[in-house]
Amino acid sequence: MVSETPIINLKSVHLTLSSRAGPVHILRGIDLALEAGETVGIVGPSGSGKSTLMAVMSGLEQASAGEVVVDGHDLSAMSEDELALHRRERIGIVLQSFHLIPTMSALENVAVPLELAGRTDAYDVATRELELVGLGERLDHYPAQLSGGEQQRVALARALAPNPAILFADEPTGNLDGATGEAIIELMFDLHGRRDTTLVLITHDPALAGRCDRVIEMLDGLIVANRSGGRDQPQLRAAELG
């Protein structure tokens, strides 16, 4: 159920980076409120700022100006250590590249971050999460022994194991074939439905974005459209997204 209180609230957010040619304005005044429990697709051509926006919302990047409040916490006022703790406790992130540790089994890849966070039940939780993504019989397999789809399932289990308030997924099917990618997306939406986690998807795929409750379109560091999603909504043309 969607809450009336925004779980993510951005006001006049800018991100500017320095370069030899001068300042580069990546985000140029973002105002956005996302409600708890929503599924949100963020689309736009390469270089539009969508992955940077995700980095700011997840606390991986700090805004140059503006207000970023996530799950009741003002990220702009946090130190690096405080941001790391915030991400560990409240944020799950799945990326296009799976970022699994090759010398650890699937079980260890999910359990070790929990163990480092002080969970005494880390291996029990990891086992349960891997079973939920269909890898109950692959616990002792290493990443090199798993297919791309299986590796992304491990990454998804790792992201969801701490039971985060928000799951960010940046092009989660980018390294997968069509059928495998579709299976991962179905799994992601299914797990969202079970947990009511807020889900933010960064994607080039207009059909995938359109399955979300809301679609945010970006261009040149700005939000140019903010509309309802759902299967009955008109879909964007792929050519519009680059």
Buried (B, 14 or more C-beta within 10 A) or exposed (E): EBEEEBBBBBEEBBBBEEEEEEEEBBBBBBEBEBBBBBBBBBBBBEBBBBBBBBBBBBBBBBBBEBBBBBBEBEBBEBEEEEBEBBBBEBBBBBBBEBEBEEEBBBBBBBBBBBBEEEBEEBBEBBBBBBEBBBBEEBBEBBBEEBEBBBBBBBBBBBBBBBEBBBBBBBBBBBBBEEEBBEBBBEBBBEBBEEBBBBBBBBBBBBEBBBBBBBBBBBBBBBBEEEEEBEEEBEBBEEEEBE
